[in-house]
C-alpha cells in the first residue's frame, strides 16, 4: 500500500508546474487518497530531492518547513515568480488546480470520492454521539 500511495503522490507532485503551488491536501486528494496530507509530507521526505518539493505548501499557503529549509523553499518559490502575502503564498493567484479543464467524468469521479468521505465522517460522528 505504501509504495502505491507514495508513487501516486510523486506522480501528482510532478504535475505541479513551475510558478504554481499545491497544498499537501491537494496532492493527497488529486492522487486519490483524500485525507492523507501527512503521508504526502512523508513521501516528500523520502524522495524530495528528486521532486519539485518547494511547490508543496501547507493549507492556506503556509510554508511549514522551519529554519533554513523554510527559507530555501520561499526563495525557490520567489525565483519561480510566486508572490507572498506576508508569510503565505497568494493562493488565489498561484494555486494549481488539478481538475481545471478535466472531463466531466473525471470531475464526477472526484466528487464521488469527496461524497464518500463526507458520508463516512457523518456516520462516524453519529456513532460517536450515540455512545
C-alpha positions, 0 to 999 in steps of 0.5 A: 500500500505504501509504495502505491500511495507514495508513487501516486503522490510523486506522480501528482507532485510532478504535475505541479508546474513551475510558478504554481503551488499545491497544498499537501491536501491537494496532492493527497486528494488529486492522487486519490487518497483524500485525507492523507496530507501527512503521508504526502509530507512523508513521501516528500521526505523520502524522495524530495530531492528528486521532486519539485518539493518547494511547490508543496505548501501547507493549507492556506499557503503556509510554508511549514518547513522551519529554519533554513529549509523554510527559507530555501523553499520561499526563495525557490518559490520567489525565483519561480515568480510566486508572490507572498502575502506576508508569510503565505503564498497568494493562493488565489493567484498561484494555486494549481488546480488539478481538475481545471479543464478535466472531463466531466467524468473525471470531475464526477469521479472526484466528487464521488470520492469527496461524497464518500468521505463526507458520508463516512465522517457523518456516520462516524460522528453519529456513532460517536454521539450515540455512545 
